[in-house]
Amino acid sequence: MTQPTFATHEVFNQSPPFEDVDLFAVDRPLVEAVRANGGAAAERELSEFGRHWGSAAMADRGRLANENTPKLRSFDAKGNRRDQVEFHPAYHELMAHGAHAGVHNSTWTADGKPAGDGAEVIRAAKFYMAAQIETGHLCPITMTRASVGALAMQPDLLARVMPVLSTKSYDPSFAPWWGKRGMTLGMGMTEKQGGTDVRANMTRAVRDGDGYRITGHKWFMSAPMCDAFLVLAQAEGGLTCFFMPRFAPDGSVNTIQFQRLKDKLGNRSNASSEVEFVGAYAERVGEEGKGIRTIIQMVQLTRQDCAIASVGLMRSGLAHALHHARHRSVFQKHLADQPLMQAVLSDMALHVEASTALVMRLCCAFDRTPHDAAEAAYMRLLTPAIKYWICKSAPPFLFEAMECLGGNGYVEDGILARHYRESPVNAIWEGSGNVMCLDVLRALSREGEAAMAVLQALAAESKGLPGAGEAVSFIGKTFLRADGERVARLAVEKLALLAAAAALNGVSPRQAELFAATRLATNHAGMYGAVELDSADVRALLERALP
Ligand SMILES: Cc1cc2nc3c(=O)[nH]c(=O)nc-3n(C[C@H](O)[C@H](O)[C@H](O)COP(=O)(O)OP(=O)(O)OC[C@H]3O[C@@H](n4cnc5c(N)ncnc54)[C@H](O)[C@@H]3O)c2cc1C
């Protein structure tokens, strides 16, 4: 298509849009990590997904869903309560495309058992690609997928829900879940007086026949148009998990009253509500008093997704930066051919490559957990460490990616400003940074022997890599210190780096060596590009990142 021209100048030396690409095929580190972790059989399916989500049409849906943010409709014209949130059609389309590809449920069989056979890895690759295009809608997608972990504690409820939850349909109608083509689930734990400390929850649950009536509030409850929520409330037997549907069993609208929607830094296509439960109907999930043990089954899975989404955001930042640098000339030379820009981009590519290998290795552990105790121990010890390191690395990474595009990176016409605003939330929700570190310490104190076996396995997998041996002994010693909490960040970051080097070694040994040399043998500088790699390695890293 010829563009209309300006009277005063011609537009040139701007990069073309990075659209209509196969997000899978152009990402060699992803292809190799999927292959190495049991997802090879799905390459064609992933390529199809990558082409679809990499299309200009999907990018446009992402933009529209963020520019036209959700609106709370508390009342109708006559003053009756409505408590509905309206979303732009583009948001619903993103949800429908995600559901069609099973991103919200494909790790489960139709009756709610772990699907196995690489299902976690395959779905993670989709989640990672979708995150490159639009991240807000992934909130209900991840919560729906993860809810099955908690619902499994109440088999009769799981059996009723799965026929609706396991379909590939997205049904946004405001109607009782049991009559719908598909359903989504959210989660309500955080109250004003405590988010991390859910034991401080004040919301109360009182038995009412077979169900319960819940009274209280939640300070954050995202994706409020979900068909049901897993919420925590204090019952007679203590803090308990409940399934709270939008409609009561008699078909009336449940008394879930939204107060307002949060005005957030990013994550704008997704609605996050403040809500009051006014004697709302709910069913118990798991035993009374076992609320944390029940909901943690869900939270473990959403933490995994926080890490996957953060790598997806960084991958998108890297791809846009590299694409731009290959088209933009400064001082008569493409940016991608300038040694200093190459140093920055290749160092960033190394970070993304290691992070991709690490999350895929983690997903492989989730796949194997039901049948393999060592993999279950890896999953328990490393999920919080990986969420900590990857999610906290995303905002500074995206800042650097944005800067590679110069001024264009900073404006809202491009996607990088949105990615940058989006990136901190994955570190904050589902357990903030310190809480993740404390969780690693908890896994160590509860299952010390299994955790040490994980460390030994990482030592074997990273054997010979620069700095790996020293890292193993540092982690071992630091975790044993009596004042472990004070130095937990030191040890947890080192653990994540070691696990990343080990995971990358299983995918691409040369890149693992570079990663270990720049992150384990020496402390990585505060800025990307402040490392010395030889030019053959730089070329290889950039070629792998984007052919
Ligand atoms: C956009 C968005 C959407 C959200 N959606 C939901 C939702 O759908 N459902 C839901 O239940 N919640 C939701 N949340 C809430 C989120 O999970 C909490 O904000 C988060 O868990 C932190 O809790 P808090 O805000 O109460 O902070 P606090 O618990 O007060 O923590 C504040 C800080 O203290 C640190 N800290 C806590 N304990 C310790 C300790 N012992 N030692 C050292 N440091 C510590 C934390 O790491 C954190 O950095 C959402 C949050 C956001 C931002």
The ligand as a MOL file (V3000), in Angstrom:
LIG
                    3D

  0  0  0     0  0            999 V3000
M  V30 BEGIN CTAB
M  V30 COUNTS 53 58 0 0 0
M  V30 BEGIN ATOM
M  V30 1 C -3.0610 -5.2540 39.8660 0
M  V30 2 C -3.2620 -6.1130 41.0540 0
M  V30 3 C -4.2450 -7.0740 41.0210 0
M  V30 4 C -4.4490 -7.8960 42.1220 0
M  V30 5 N -5.4210 -8.8630 42.0660 0
M  V30 6 C -5.6530 -9.6400 43.1520 0
M  V30 7 C -6.6840 -10.6340 43.1290 0
M  V30 8 O -7.3390 -10.8580 42.1090 0
M  V30 9 N -6.9150 -11.3490 44.2570 0
M  V30 10 C -6.1920 -11.1520 45.3920 0
M  V30 11 O -6.4510 -11.8340 46.3930 0
M  V30 12 N -5.2040 -10.2280 45.4480 0
M  V30 13 C -4.9150 -9.4780 44.3450 0
M  V30 14 N -3.9110 -8.5360 44.3930 0
M  V30 15 C -3.2340 -8.2940 45.6500 0
M  V30 16 C -1.8100 -8.8040 45.7130 0
M  V30 17 O -1.7790 -10.2010 45.6720 0
M  V30 18 C -1.2010 -8.2220 47.0000 0
M  V30 19 O -1.0950 -6.8250 46.8000 0
M  V30 20 C 0.1460 -8.8250 47.3200 0
M  V30 21 O -0.0080 -10.1710 47.6900 0
M  V30 22 C 0.8560 -8.0640 48.4620 0
M  V30 23 O 0.0180 -7.9000 49.5470 0
M  V30 24 P -0.1970 -6.4570 50.2020 0
M  V30 25 O -0.5430 -5.5010 49.0980 0
M  V30 26 O -1.1590 -6.5610 51.3030 0
M  V30 27 O 1.2300 -6.0400 50.7440 0
M  V30 28 P 1.8660 -6.4510 52.1380 0
M  V30 29 O 1.4790 -7.8320 52.4930 0
M  V30 30 O 1.6040 -5.3800 53.1140 0
M  V30 31 O 3.4230 -6.4380 51.7550 0
M  V30 32 C 4.1340 -5.2280 51.5220 0
M  V30 33 C 5.6010 -5.5660 51.2770 0
M  V30 34 O 6.1620 -6.2050 52.4090 0
M  V30 35 C 6.8540 -7.3710 52.0580 0
M  V30 36 N 6.7320 -8.3350 53.1430 0
M  V30 37 C 5.6130 -8.9610 53.5650 0
M  V30 38 N 5.9030 -9.7760 54.5870 0
M  V30 39 C 7.2270 -9.6670 54.8320 0
M  V30 40 C 8.1300 -10.2510 55.7920 0
M  V30 41 N 7.6940 -11.1440 56.6770 0
M  V30 42 N 9.4310 -9.8990 55.7380 0
M  V30 43 C 9.8790 -9.0180 54.8360 0
M  V30 44 N 9.0840 -8.4270 53.9280 0
M  V30 45 C 7.7700 -8.7490 53.9200 0
M  V30 46 C 6.2040 -7.8390 50.7640 0
M  V30 47 O 7.1360 -8.5960 49.9800 0
M  V30 48 C 5.8440 -6.5130 50.1120 0
M  V30 49 O 6.9360 -6.0670 49.3480 0
M  V30 50 C -3.6690 -7.7300 43.2890 0
M  V30 51 C -2.6680 -6.7550 43.3080 0
M  V30 52 C -2.4600 -5.9570 42.2100 0
M  V30 53 C -1.3890 -4.9210 42.2610 0
M  V30 END ATOM
M  V30 BEGIN BOND
M  V30 1 1 1 2
M  V30 2 1 2 3
M  V30 3 2 2 52
M  V30 4 2 3 4
M  V30 5 1 4 5
M  V30 6 1 4 50
M  V30 7 2 5 6
M  V30 8 1 6 7
M  V30 9 1 6 13
M  V30 10 2 7 8
M  V30 11 1 7 9
M  V30 12 1 9 10
M  V30 13 2 10 11
M  V30 14 1 10 12
M  V30 15 2 12 13
M  V30 16 1 13 14
M  V30 17 1 14 15
M  V30 18 1 14 50
M  V30 19 1 15 16
M  V30 20 1 16 17
M  V30 21 1 16 18
M  V30 22 1 18 19
M  V30 23 1 18 20
M  V30 24 1 20 21
M  V30 25 1 20 22
M  V30 26 1 22 23
M  V30 27 1 23 24
M  V30 28 2 24 25
M  V30 29 1 24 26
M  V30 30 1 24 27
M  V30 31 1 27 28
M  V30 32 2 28 29
M  V30 33 1 28 30
M  V30 34 1 28 31
M  V30 35 1 31 32
M  V30 36 1 32 33
M  V30 37 1 33 34
M  V30 38 1 33 48
M  V30 39 1 34 35
M  V30 40 1 35 36
M  V30 41 1 35 46
M  V30 42 1 36 37
M  V30 43 1 36 45
M  V30 44 2 37 38
M  V30 45 1 38 39
M  V30 46 1 39 40
M  V30 47 2 39 45
M  V30 48 1 40 41
M  V30 49 2 40 42
M  V30 50 1 42 43
M  V30 51 2 43 44
M  V30 52 1 44 45
M  V30 53 1 46 47
M  V30 54 1 46 48
M  V30 55 1 48 49
M  V30 56 2 50 51
M  V30 57 1 51 52
M  V30 58 1 52 53
M  V30 END BOND
M  V30 END CTAB
M  END
